[in-house]
Amino acid sequence: MYFAYVLLRGHMLGDYLYPFIDVGTIGFPKAFINALGVLLGFLLVALLLLGVDRWAARRTM
């Protein structure tokens, strides 16, 4: 949802909030690839934190 908002806002105002999704400069394909990279980064961090949490829970038992 936020990605769609940022793209719409950038299109309407002509100013994108983040350079890695600036469609006017890098184009739509590269902007979507960059957004996918950010999403994958967040997912990897979330999985890492879940793993650390489960490891810590097992250590305290």
PyMOL Python script that loads the backbone (N, CA, C, O; Angstrom):
from pymol import cmd

cmd.read_pdbstr("""\
ATOM      1  N   MET A   1       0.819  -1.191   0.000  1.00  0.00           N
ATOM      2  CA  MET A   1       0.000   0.000   0.000  1.00  0.00           C
ATOM      3  C   MET A   1       0.871   1.267   0.000  1.00  0.00           C
ATOM      4  O   MET A   1       0.608   2.209  -0.748  1.00  0.00           O
ATOM      5  N   TYR A   2       1.890   1.275   0.833  1.00  0.00           N
ATOM      6  CA  TYR A   2       2.732   2.465   0.921  1.00  0.00           C
ATOM      7  C   TYR A   2       3.465   2.709  -0.389  1.00  0.00           C
ATOM      8  O   TYR A   2       3.616   3.854  -0.816  1.00  0.00           O
ATOM      9  N   PHE A   3       3.915   1.645  -1.022  1.00  0.00           N
ATOM     10  CA  PHE A   3       4.611   1.785  -2.304  1.00  0.00           C
ATOM     11  C   PHE A   3       3.686   2.418  -3.340  1.00  0.00           C
ATOM     12  O   PHE A   3       4.101   3.303  -4.088  1.00  0.00           O
ATOM     13  N   ALA A   4       2.440   1.966  -3.383  1.00  0.00           N
ATOM     14  CA  ALA A   4       1.473   2.550  -4.321  1.00  0.00           C
ATOM     15  C   ALA A   4       1.244   4.025  -4.001  1.00  0.00           C
ATOM     16  O   ALA A   4       1.164   4.852  -4.910  1.00  0.00           O
ATOM     17  N   TYR A   5       1.139   4.355  -2.722  1.00  0.00           N
ATOM     18  CA  TYR A   5       0.963   5.755  -2.322  1.00  0.00           C
ATOM     19  C   TYR A   5       2.147   6.608  -2.764  1.00  0.00           C
ATOM     20  O   TYR A   5       1.960   7.706  -3.288  1.00  0.00           O
ATOM     21  N   VAL A   6       3.356   6.113  -2.556  1.00  0.00           N
ATOM     22  CA  VAL A   6       4.557   6.877  -2.918  1.00  0.00           C
ATOM     23  C   VAL A   6       4.623   7.080  -4.427  1.00  0.00           C
ATOM     24  O   VAL A   6       4.984   8.161  -4.893  1.00  0.00           O
ATOM     25  N   LEU A   7       4.276   6.047  -5.194  1.00  0.00           N
ATOM     26  CA  LEU A   7       4.268   6.194  -6.651  1.00  0.00           C
ATOM     27  C   LEU A   7       3.212   7.195  -7.103  1.00  0.00           C
ATOM     28  O   LEU A   7       3.478   8.030  -7.968  1.00  0.00           O
ATOM     29  N   LEU A   8       2.028   7.118  -6.530  1.00  0.00           N
ATOM     30  CA  LEU A   8       0.959   8.054  -6.896  1.00  0.00           C
ATOM     31  C   LEU A   8       1.323   9.476  -6.497  1.00  0.00           C
ATOM     32  O   LEU A   8       1.126  10.411  -7.274  1.00  0.00           O
ATOM     33  N   ARG A   9       1.846   9.643  -5.305  1.00  0.00           N
ATOM     34  CA  ARG A   9       2.253  10.972  -4.843  1.00  0.00           C
ATOM     35  C   ARG A   9       3.346  11.541  -5.739  1.00  0.00           C
ATOM     36  O   ARG A   9       3.298  12.711  -6.121  1.00  0.00           O
ATOM     37  N   GLY A  10       4.321  10.719  -6.069  1.00  0.00           N
ATOM     38  CA  GLY A  10       5.402  11.165  -6.937  1.00  0.00           C
ATOM     39  C   GLY A  10       4.908  11.556  -8.310  1.00  0.00           C
ATOM     40  O   GLY A  10       5.368  12.540  -8.891  1.00  0.00           O
ATOM     41  N   HIS A  11       3.964  10.780  -8.830  1.00  0.00           N
ATOM     42  CA  HIS A  11       3.402  11.090 -10.144  1.00  0.00           C
ATOM     43  C   HIS A  11       2.628  12.408 -10.112  1.00  0.00           C
ATOM     44  O   HIS A  11       2.733  13.221 -11.030  1.00  0.00           O
ATOM     45  N   MET A  12       1.858  12.607  -9.057  1.00  0.00           N
ATOM     46  CA  MET A  12       1.019  13.809  -8.968  1.00  0.00           C
ATOM     47  C   MET A  12       1.848  15.061  -8.693  1.00  0.00           C
ATOM     48  O   MET A  12       1.564  16.122  -9.249  1.00  0.00           O
ATOM     49  N   LEU A  13       2.860  14.952  -7.849  1.00  0.00           N
ATOM     50  CA  LEU A  13       3.654  16.118  -7.465  1.00  0.00           C
ATOM     51  C   LEU A  13       4.935  16.262  -8.277  1.00  0.00           C
ATOM     52  O   LEU A  13       5.564  17.320  -8.270  1.00  0.00           O
ATOM     53  N   GLY A  14       5.319  15.203  -8.972  1.00  0.00           N
ATOM     54  CA  GLY A  14       6.555  15.243  -9.742  1.00  0.00           C
ATOM     55  C   GLY A  14       7.803  15.146  -8.892  1.00  0.00           C
ATOM     56  O   GLY A  14       8.901  15.448  -9.360  1.00  0.00           O
ATOM     57  N   ASP A  15       7.646  14.727  -7.642  1.00  0.00           N
ATOM     58  CA  ASP A  15       8.771  14.624  -6.711  1.00  0.00           C
ATOM     59  C   ASP A  15       8.623  13.328  -5.923  1.00  0.00           C
ATOM     60  O   ASP A  15       7.706  13.189  -5.113  1.00  0.00           O
ATOM     61  N   TYR A  16       9.518  12.391  -6.161  1.00  0.00           N
ATOM     62  CA  TYR A  16       9.463  11.109  -5.469  1.00  0.00           C
ATOM     63  C   TYR A  16      10.242  11.208  -4.168  1.00  0.00           C
ATOM     64  O   TYR A  16      11.291  11.850  -4.104  1.00  0.00           O
ATOM     65  N   LEU A  17       9.716  10.565  -3.132  1.00  0.00           N
ATOM     66  CA  LEU A  17      10.316  10.656  -1.801  1.00  0.00           C
ATOM     67  C   LEU A  17      11.669   9.953  -1.712  1.00  0.00           C
ATOM     68  O   LEU A  17      12.532  10.362  -0.936  1.00  0.00           O
ATOM     69  N   TYR A  18      11.851   8.912  -2.493  1.00  0.00           N
ATOM     70  CA  TYR A  18      13.061   8.104  -2.397  1.00  0.00           C
ATOM     71  C   TYR A  18      13.705   7.982  -3.771  1.00  0.00           C
ATOM     72  O   TYR A  18      13.008   7.726  -4.752  1.00  0.00           O
ATOM     73  N   PRO A  19      15.015   8.159  -3.862  1.00  0.00           N
ATOM     74  CA  PRO A  19      15.667   8.082  -5.174  1.00  0.00           C
ATOM     75  C   PRO A  19      15.634   6.681  -5.781  1.00  0.00           C
ATOM     76  O   PRO A  19      15.704   6.548  -7.003  1.00  0.00           O
ATOM     77  N   PHE A  20      15.529   5.641  -4.969  1.00  0.00           N
ATOM     78  CA  PHE A  20      15.533   4.284  -5.519  1.00  0.00           C
ATOM     79  C   PHE A  20      14.200   3.890  -6.141  1.00  0.00           C
ATOM     80  O   PHE A  20      14.103   2.823  -6.747  1.00  0.00           O
ATOM     81  N   ILE A  21      13.158   4.732  -6.005  1.00  0.00           N
ATOM     82  CA  ILE A  21      11.896   4.494  -6.710  1.00  0.00           C
ATOM     83  C   ILE A  21      11.469   5.725  -7.507  1.00  0.00           C
ATOM     84  O   ILE A  21      10.281   5.917  -7.767  1.00  0.00           O
ATOM     85  N   ASP A  22      12.414   6.537  -7.885  1.00  0.00           N
ATOM     86  CA  ASP A  22      12.125   7.725  -8.700  1.00  0.00           C
ATOM     87  C   ASP A  22      11.889   7.285 -10.140  1.00  0.00           C
ATOM     88  O   ASP A  22      12.828   7.146 -10.924  1.00  0.00           O
ATOM     89  N   VAL A  23      10.632   7.070 -10.471  1.00  0.00           N
ATOM     90  CA  VAL A  23      10.254   6.548 -11.778  1.00  0.00           C
ATOM     91  C   VAL A  23      10.693   7.485 -12.898  1.00  0.00           C
ATOM     92  O   VAL A  23      11.050   7.025 -13.983  1.00  0.00           O
ATOM     93  N   GLY A  24      10.672   8.771 -12.653  1.00  0.00           N
ATOM     94  CA  GLY A  24      11.083   9.723 -13.669  1.00  0.00           C
ATOM     95  C   GLY A  24      12.542   9.591 -14.051  1.00  0.00           C
ATOM     96  O   GLY A  24      12.914   9.887 -15.187  1.00  0.00           O
ATOM     97  N   THR A  25      13.364   9.155 -13.133  1.00  0.00           N
ATOM     98  CA  THR A  25      14.800   9.022 -13.379  1.00  0.00           C
ATOM     99  C   THR A  25      15.194   7.609 -13.807  1.00  0.00           C
ATOM    100  O   THR A  25      15.946   7.435 -14.767  1.00  0.00           O
ATOM    101  N   ILE A  26      14.689   6.606 -13.099  1.00  0.00           N
ATOM    102  CA  ILE A  26      15.155   5.235 -13.347  1.00  0.00           C
ATOM    103  C   ILE A  26      14.159   4.371 -14.108  1.00  0.00           C
ATOM    104  O   ILE A  26      14.528   3.293 -14.574  1.00  0.00           O
ATOM    105  N   GLY A  27      12.917   4.804 -14.251  1.00  0.00           N
ATOM    106  CA  GLY A  27      11.905   4.029 -14.964  1.00  0.00           C
ATOM    107  C   GLY A  27      11.173   3.052 -14.059  1.00  0.00           C
ATOM    108  O   GLY A  27      11.628   2.729 -12.962  1.00  0.00           O
ATOM    109  N   PHE A  28      10.015   2.587 -14.551  1.00  0.00           N
ATOM    110  CA  PHE A  28       9.184   1.684 -13.760  1.00  0.00           C
ATOM    111  C   PHE A  28       9.841   0.330 -13.482  1.00  0.00           C
ATOM    112  O   PHE A  28       9.803  -0.128 -12.340  1.00  0.00           O
ATOM    113  N   PRO A  29      10.439  -0.325 -14.474  1.00  0.00           N
ATOM    114  CA  PRO A  29      11.018  -1.648 -14.172  1.00  0.00           C
ATOM    115  C   PRO A  29      12.059  -1.606 -13.053  1.00  0.00           C
ATOM    116  O   PRO A  29      12.028  -2.439 -12.147  1.00  0.00           O
ATOM    117  N   LYS A  30      12.965  -0.658 -13.108  1.00  0.00           N
ATOM    118  CA  LYS A  30      14.008  -0.553 -12.076  1.00  0.00           C
ATOM    119  C   LYS A  30      13.402  -0.163 -10.724  1.00  0.00           C
ATOM    120  O   LYS A  30      13.856  -0.642  -9.684  1.00  0.00           O
ATOM    121  N   ALA A  31      12.384   0.697 -10.728  1.00  0.00           N
ATOM    122  CA  ALA A  31      11.731   1.094  -9.476  1.00  0.00           C
ATOM    123  C   ALA A  31      11.066  -0.111  -8.812  1.00  0.00           C
ATOM    124  O   ALA A  31      11.146  -0.269  -7.594  1.00  0.00           O
ATOM    125  N   PHE A  32      10.407  -0.965  -9.609  1.00  0.00           N
ATOM    126  CA  PHE A  32       9.772  -2.154  -9.043  1.00  0.00           C
ATOM    127  C   PHE A  32      10.814  -3.161  -8.553  1.00  0.00           C
ATOM    128  O   PHE A  32      10.612  -3.801  -7.521  1.00  0.00           O
ATOM    129  N   ILE A  33      11.909  -3.307  -9.270  1.00  0.00           N
ATOM    130  CA  ILE A  33      12.985  -4.194  -8.818  1.00  0.00           C
ATOM    131  C   ILE A  33      13.563  -3.683  -7.497  1.00  0.00           C
ATOM    132  O   ILE A  33      13.815  -4.467  -6.582  1.00  0.00           O
ATOM    133  N   ASN A  34      13.769  -2.385  -7.402  1.00  0.00           N
ATOM    134  CA  ASN A  34      14.293  -1.802  -6.161  1.00  0.00           C
ATOM    135  C   ASN A  34      13.314  -1.988  -5.006  1.00  0.00           C
ATOM    136  O   ASN A  34      13.724  -2.315  -3.892  1.00  0.00           O
ATOM    137  N   ALA A  35      12.020  -1.782  -5.266  1.00  0.00           N
ATOM    138  CA  ALA A  35      11.015  -1.964  -4.215  1.00  0.00           C
ATOM    139  C   ALA A  35      10.968  -3.426  -3.773  1.00  0.00           C
ATOM    140  O   ALA A  35      10.806  -3.711  -2.586  1.00  0.00           O
ATOM    141  N   LEU A  36      11.109  -4.343  -4.715  1.00  0.00           N
ATOM    142  CA  LEU A  36      11.138  -5.757  -4.371  1.00  0.00           C
ATOM    143  C   LEU A  36      12.363  -6.076  -3.512  1.00  0.00           C
ATOM    144  O   LEU A  36      12.280  -6.880  -2.583  1.00  0.00           O
ATOM    145  N   GLY A  37      13.479  -5.456  -3.817  1.00  0.00           N
ATOM    146  CA  GLY A  37      14.678  -5.642  -3.004  1.00  0.00           C
ATOM    147  C   GLY A  37      14.491  -5.155  -1.576  1.00  0.00           C
ATOM    148  O   GLY A  37      14.938  -5.801  -0.628  1.00  0.00           O
ATOM    149  N   VAL A  38      13.830  -4.015  -1.425  1.00  0.00           N
ATOM    150  CA  VAL A  38      13.549  -3.491  -0.079  1.00  0.00           C
ATOM    151  C   VAL A  38      12.620  -4.444   0.669  1.00  0.00           C
ATOM    152  O   VAL A  38      12.836  -4.728   1.847  1.00  0.00           O
ATOM    153  N   LEU A  39      11.587  -4.936  -0.014  1.00  0.00           N
ATOM    154  CA  LEU A  39      10.661  -5.883   0.603  1.00  0.00           C
ATOM    155  C   LEU A  39      11.388  -7.148   1.048  1.00  0.00           C
ATOM    156  O   LEU A  39      11.177  -7.626   2.163  1.00  0.00           O
ATOM    157  N   LEU A  40      12.232  -7.685   0.192  1.00  0.00           N
ATOM    158  CA  LEU A  40      12.991  -8.883   0.556  1.00  0.00           C
ATOM    159  C   LEU A  40      13.932  -8.617   1.733  1.00  0.00           C
ATOM    160  O   LEU A  40      14.119  -9.482   2.589  1.00  0.00           O
ATOM    161  N   GLY A  41      14.514  -7.436   1.775  1.00  0.00           N
ATOM    162  CA  GLY A  41      15.364  -7.072   2.906  1.00  0.00           C
ATOM    163  C   GLY A  41      14.593  -7.060   4.216  1.00  0.00           C
ATOM    164  O   GLY A  41      15.065  -7.573   5.231  1.00  0.00           O
ATOM    165  N   PHE A  42      13.398  -6.467   4.188  1.00  0.00           N
ATOM    166  CA  PHE A  42      12.565  -6.449   5.392  1.00  0.00           C
ATOM    167  C   PHE A  42      12.169  -7.868   5.804  1.00  0.00           C
ATOM    168  O   PHE A  42      12.172  -8.196   6.991  1.00  0.00           O
ATOM    169  N   LEU A  43      11.831  -8.703   4.829  1.00  0.00           N
ATOM    170  CA  LEU A  43      11.456 -10.082   5.147  1.00  0.00           C
ATOM    171  C   LEU A  43      12.623 -10.856   5.755  1.00  0.00           C
ATOM    172  O   LEU A  43      12.434 -11.623   6.699  1.00  0.00           O
ATOM    173  N   LEU A  44      13.811 -10.661   5.228  1.00  0.00           N
ATOM    174  CA  LEU A  44      14.983 -11.339   5.784  1.00  0.00           C
ATOM    175  C   LEU A  44      15.267 -10.897   7.217  1.00  0.00           C
ATOM    176  O   LEU A  44      15.594 -11.722   8.070  1.00  0.00           O
ATOM    177  N   VAL A  45      15.143  -9.611   7.478  1.00  0.00           N
ATOM    178  CA  VAL A  45      15.348  -9.110   8.842  1.00  0.00           C
ATOM    179  C   VAL A  45      14.282  -9.684   9.774  1.00  0.00           C
ATOM    180  O   VAL A  45      14.588 -10.068  10.903  1.00  0.00           O
ATOM    181  N   ALA A  46      13.030  -9.744   9.306  1.00  0.00           N
ATOM    182  CA  ALA A  46      11.951 -10.306  10.125  1.00  0.00           C
ATOM    183  C   ALA A  46      12.223 -11.773  10.443  1.00  0.00           C
ATOM    184  O   ALA A  46      12.049 -12.204  11.583  1.00  0.00           O
ATOM    185  N   LEU A  47      12.648 -12.538   9.443  1.00  0.00           N
ATOM    186  CA  LEU A  47      12.958 -13.950   9.678  1.00  0.00           C
ATOM    187  C   LEU A  47      14.136 -14.110  10.631  1.00  0.00           C
ATOM    188  O   LEU A  47      14.127 -14.998  11.483  1.00  0.00           O
ATOM    189  N   LEU A  48      15.128 -13.275  10.497  1.00  0.00           N
ATOM    190  CA  LEU A  48      16.275 -13.308  11.404  1.00  0.00           C
ATOM    191  C   LEU A  48      15.836 -13.025  12.841  1.00  0.00           C
ATOM    192  O   LEU A  48      16.256 -13.713  13.771  1.00  0.00           O
ATOM    193  N   LEU A  49      14.996 -12.019  13.014  1.00  0.00           N
ATOM    194  CA  LEU A  49      14.519 -11.686  14.356  1.00  0.00           C
ATOM    195  C   LEU A  49      13.653 -12.799  14.939  1.00  0.00           C
ATOM    196  O   LEU A  49      13.724 -13.071  16.138  1.00  0.00           O
ATOM    197  N   LEU A  50      12.836 -13.443  14.109  1.00  0.00           N
ATOM    198  CA  LEU A  50      12.054 -14.584  14.593  1.00  0.00           C
ATOM    199  C   LEU A  50      12.970 -15.723  15.033  1.00  0.00           C
ATOM    200  O   LEU A  50      12.732 -16.357  16.061  1.00  0.00           O
ATOM    201  N   GLY A  51      14.000 -15.973  14.263  1.00  0.00           N
ATOM    202  CA  GLY A  51      14.951 -17.016  14.630  1.00  0.00           C
ATOM    203  C   GLY A  51      15.661 -16.716  15.932  1.00  0.00           C
ATOM    204  O   GLY A  51      15.818 -17.605  16.769  1.00  0.00           O
ATOM    205  N   VAL A  52      16.092 -15.485  16.118  1.00  0.00           N
ATOM    206  CA  VAL A  52      16.754 -15.082  17.364  1.00  0.00           C
ATOM    207  C   VAL A  52      15.789 -15.210  18.535  1.00  0.00           C
ATOM    208  O   VAL A  52      16.183 -15.652  19.614  1.00  0.00           O
ATOM    209  N   ASP A  53      14.541 -14.832  18.337  1.00  0.00           N
ATOM    210  CA  ASP A  53      13.546 -14.926  19.401  1.00  0.00           C
ATOM    211  C   ASP A  53      13.313 -16.381  19.801  1.00  0.00           C
ATOM    212  O   ASP A  53      13.256 -16.700  20.989  1.00  0.00           O
ATOM    213  N   ARG A  54      13.180 -17.249  18.826  1.00  0.00           N
ATOM    214  CA  ARG A  54      12.969 -18.671  19.132  1.00  0.00           C
ATOM    215  C   ARG A  54      14.197 -19.279  19.801  1.00  0.00           C
ATOM    216  O   ARG A  54      14.068 -20.091  20.718  1.00  0.00           O
ATOM    217  N   TRP A  55      15.382 -18.890  19.347  1.00  0.00           N
ATOM    218  CA  TRP A  55      16.608 -19.385  19.955  1.00  0.00           C
ATOM    219  C   TRP A  55      16.705 -18.923  21.409  1.00  0.00           C
ATOM    220  O   TRP A  55      17.062 -19.708  22.288  1.00  0.00           O
ATOM    221  N   ALA A  56      16.389 -17.656  21.663  1.00  0.00           N
ATOM    222  CA  ALA A  56      16.458 -17.118  23.022  1.00  0.00           C
ATOM    223  C   ALA A  56      15.412 -17.769  23.921  1.00  0.00           C
ATOM    224  O   ALA A  56      15.673 -18.001  25.102  1.00  0.00           O
ATOM    225  N   ALA A  57      14.244 -18.065  23.382  1.00  0.00           N
ATOM    226  CA  ALA A  57      13.197 -18.701  24.182  1.00  0.00           C
ATOM    227  C   ALA A  57      13.614 -20.111  24.586  1.00  0.00           C
ATOM    228  O   ALA A  57      13.329 -20.538  25.705  1.00  0.00           O
ATOM    229  N   ARG A  58      14.278 -20.836  23.701  1.00  0.00           N
ATOM    230  CA  ARG A  58      14.740 -22.184  24.022  1.00  0.00           C
ATOM    231  C   ARG A  58      15.853 -22.170  25.055  1.00  0.00           C
ATOM    232  O   ARG A  58      15.952 -23.082  25.876  1.00  0.00           O
ATOM    233  N   ARG A  59      16.685 -21.150  25.020  1.00  0.00           N
ATOM    234  CA  ARG A  59      17.812 -21.061  25.967  1.00  0.00           C
ATOM    235  C   ARG A  59      17.338 -20.792  27.386  1.00  0.00           C
ATOM    236  O   ARG A  59      17.998 -21.217  28.335  1.00  0.00           O
ATOM    237  N   THR A  60      16.225 -20.106  27.563  1.00  0.00           N
ATOM    238  CA  THR A  60      15.772 -19.739  28.904  1.00  0.00           C
ATOM    239  C   THR A  60      14.958 -20.834  29.564  1.00  0.00           C
ATOM    240  O   THR A  60      14.656 -20.735  30.753  1.00  0.00           O
ATOM    241  N   MET A  61      14.594 -21.873  28.831  1.00  0.00           N
ATOM    242  CA  MET A  61      13.768 -22.934  29.421  1.00  0.00           C
ATOM    243  C   MET A  61      14.587 -23.930  30.147  1.00  0.00           C
ATOM    244  O   MET A  61      14.048 -24.887  30.702  1.00  0.00           O
TER     245      MET A  61
END
""", "prot")
cmd.dss("prot")
cmd.show_as("cartoon", "prot")
cmd.util.cbc("prot")
cmd.orient("prot")
